[in-house]
C-alpha cells in the first residue's frame, strides 16, 4: 500500500527508498549501491532494450500529460499520477513482449 509520507523528502533533501528489504532511510540514489555488479549489469542491459524504452516513454508521456492536466494542483495527486503512469508503462511493456515474444 502506498503511503505518501513514505516518500517525503528527508532532512538532507533526498527521498527515502521504499524498496522492500532495503534498510530504512536509504535514499533512492543509494539503491544502486545495494545491488550486486551482476544485477546492475542486467538492469542496465534491460534499460537499453526496446521494450524498456517503450515502457519508459509511455510512463513519461502519461506523467507529463497528467501533470499538465492537474496544473498547480498536481502535487496533491502525486500517487495517483504515478500509478497511472506506471500502469501505462506496464501495459506498453506487456504488449511489446506479447508482440515480439520476448524482451
C-alpha positions in Angstrom: 0.0 0.0 0.0 1.3 3.4 -0.9 1.7 6.0 1.8 2.6 9.4 0.6 4.6 10.2 3.8 6.9 7.3 3.0 8.3 9.2 0.1 8.6 12.7 1.5 11.9 14.4 1.4 14.4 13.6 4.1 16.2 16.3 6.1 19.1 16.1 3.6 16.8 16.6 0.6 16.9 13.0 -0.6 13.9 10.8 -1.0 13.9 7.6 1.1 13.8 4.3 -0.7 10.6 2.2 -0.3 12.0 -0.9 -1.9 11.2 -4.0 0.3 14.2 -5.3 2.1 16.3 -2.1 1.8 17.5 -0.6 5.0 15.2 2.2 6.3 16.5 5.7 5.4 18.4 4.7 2.3 17.9 7.4 -0.3 16.6 6.3 -3.7 20.0 7.1 -5.2 21.6 4.7 -2.7 19.6 1.7 -4.0 22.0 1.2 -6.9 24.9 0.7 -4.5 23.0 -2.1 -2.7 22.8 -4.2 -5.9 25.5 -6.8 -7.0 27.6 -5.9 -10.0 25.8 -8.7 -11.9 22.4 -7.3 -11.1 23.4 -3.8 -12.0 24.7 -5.1 -15.4 21.5 -7.0 -16.1 19.4 -3.9 -15.2 21.5 -1.7 -17.5 21.2 -4.1 -20.4 17.4 -4.3 -19.9 17.2 -0.5 -19.8 18.9 -0.3 -23.2 16.3 -2.7 -24.7 13.4 -1.6 -26.9 10.8 -2.9 -24.5 12.1 -0.8 -21.6 12.4 2.3 -23.8 8.8 1.9 -25.0 7.6 1.5 -21.4 9.6 4.4 -20.2 8.2 6.6 -23.0 4.7 5.6 -22.0 5.4 6.3 -18.4 7.0 9.7 -19.1 4.3 10.9 -21.5 1.5 9.8 -19.1 3.3 11.6 -16.3 3.7 14.8 -18.2 0.1 14.7 -19.5 -1.3 14.2 -16.0 0.9 17.0 -14.6 -0.3 19.3 -17.3 -3.9 18.4 -16.7 -3.8 19.0 -13.0 -1.5 22.0 -13.3 -0.6 23.6 -10.0 -2.6 21.1 -8.0 -0.7 18.1 -9.5 1.4 17.6 -6.3 -1.9 16.8 -4.4 -2.4 13.9 -6.8 1.2 12.7 -6.7 0.5 9.0 -6.1 -2.5 8.9 -8.5 -0.4 10.4 -11.3 2.4 8.0 -10.7 0.1 5.0 -10.5 -1.5 6.0 -13.8 1.9 6.5 -15.4 3.1 3.1 -14.1 0.0 1.4 -15.5 0.6 2.9 -18.9 4.2 1.7 -18.8 3.2 -1.8 -17.8 0.6 -2.1 -20.5 3.1 -1.0 -23.1 5.8 -3.3 -21.8 3.4 -6.3 -21.8 2.1 -5.5 -25.2 5.7 -5.3 -26.6 6.6 -8.6 -25.0 3.5 -10.2 -26.5 4.2 -8.7 -29.9 7.8 -9.8 -30.0 7.7 -13.0 -28.0 10.3 -11.6 -25.5 12.2 -8.6 -24.4 
